Amino acid sequence: MGEPKVIYETNYLFSKSSFWRGFGSVLNLPGNFYEFNTSKTEEEADQKALTSDWQNVGKDIRDAQKKFVKQNLKKLCLK
């Protein structure tokens, strides 16, 4: 059993877009089509964005460490 697959986002504070959302927004005359991630305060939004950013940094470090160990297993004498 491996660790659970977690997908971290780098666009936390932005609206999610796709082809169909873009197409729908063309037909949306009132202009209220997109919903953005909301927070009660600016500080809460910053906290959420920073948490997401650091989770991405941690994931990058873990991925790089796994790749390094895999490529250098024999040199490191790790089994």
C-alpha positions as CSV (number, residue, x, y, z in Angstrom):
1,M,0.0,0.0,0.0
2,G,1.5,3.3,-1.1
3,E,0.8,6.8,0.1
4,P,-2.5,8.3,-1.0
5,K,-2.4,10.3,-4.2
6,V,-2.9,14.0,-3.3
7,I,-3.0,16.7,-6.0
8,Y,-2.0,20.1,-4.9
9,E,-3.1,23.2,-6.8
10,T,-1.0,26.2,-7.8
11,N,-4.0,28.3,-8.8
12,Y,-5.8,28.2,-5.5
13,L,-7.3,31.7,-5.6
14,F,-8.4,31.6,-9.3
15,S,-11.5,30.4,-11.0
16,K,-11.4,26.9,-12.6
17,S,-11.7,27.1,-16.3
18,S,-12.2,24.7,-19.2
19,F,-13.4,24.9,-22.8
20,W,-17.1,24.6,-21.9
21,R,-16.9,27.2,-19.1
22,G,-15.2,29.6,-21.6
23,F,-17.9,28.8,-24.2
24,G,-20.6,29.3,-21.6
25,S,-19.1,32.6,-20.5
26,V,-19.5,34.0,-24.0
27,L,-23.3,33.4,-23.8
28,N,-23.5,34.9,-20.3
29,L,-24.7,38.4,-20.7
30,P,-25.1,39.3,-16.9
31,G,-21.4,38.6,-16.4
32,N,-21.7,36.5,-13.2
33,F,-20.6,33.2,-14.7
34,Y,-17.3,32.7,-12.9
35,E,-17.0,31.8,-9.2
36,F,-13.7,32.4,-7.5
37,N,-12.5,30.7,-4.3
38,T,-13.6,33.0,-1.6
39,S,-12.4,33.7,2.0
40,K,-13.9,35.8,4.7
41,T,-10.8,38.0,5.0
42,E,-7.7,38.8,3.1
43,E,-5.6,37.1,5.8
44,E,-7.6,33.9,5.4
45,A,-7.1,34.0,1.6
46,D,-3.3,34.5,2.1
47,Q,-3.2,31.7,4.6
48,K,-4.9,29.3,2.2
49,A,-2.7,30.3,-0.7
50,L,0.5,30.1,1.3
51,T,-0.5,26.7,2.7
52,S,-1.1,25.5,-0.8
53,D,2.2,26.9,-2.0
54,W,4.2,25.2,0.7
55,Q,2.4,21.9,0.1
56,N,3.6,22.1,-3.5
57,V,7.1,22.8,-2.3
58,G,7.0,19.8,0.0
59,K,5.7,17.6,-2.8
60,D,8.5,18.8,-5.2
61,I,11.1,18.0,-2.5
62,R,9.6,14.5,-1.9
63,D,9.5,13.8,-5.6
64,A,13.1,14.9,-6.1
65,Q,14.3,12.8,-3.2
66,K,12.5,9.7,-4.5
67,K,13.9,10.3,-8.0
68,F,17.4,10.8,-6.6
69,V,17.3,7.6,-4.5
70,K,16.0,5.6,-7.4
71,Q,18.7,6.8,-9.7
72,N,21.5,6.4,-7.2
73,L,20.4,3.3,-5.2
74,K,23.5,1.3,-6.0
75,K,25.9,4.2,-5.3
76,L,24.2,5.0,-1.9
77,C,24.1,1.3,-0.8
78,L,20.5,1.7,0.2
79,K,18.2,-1.3,0.0
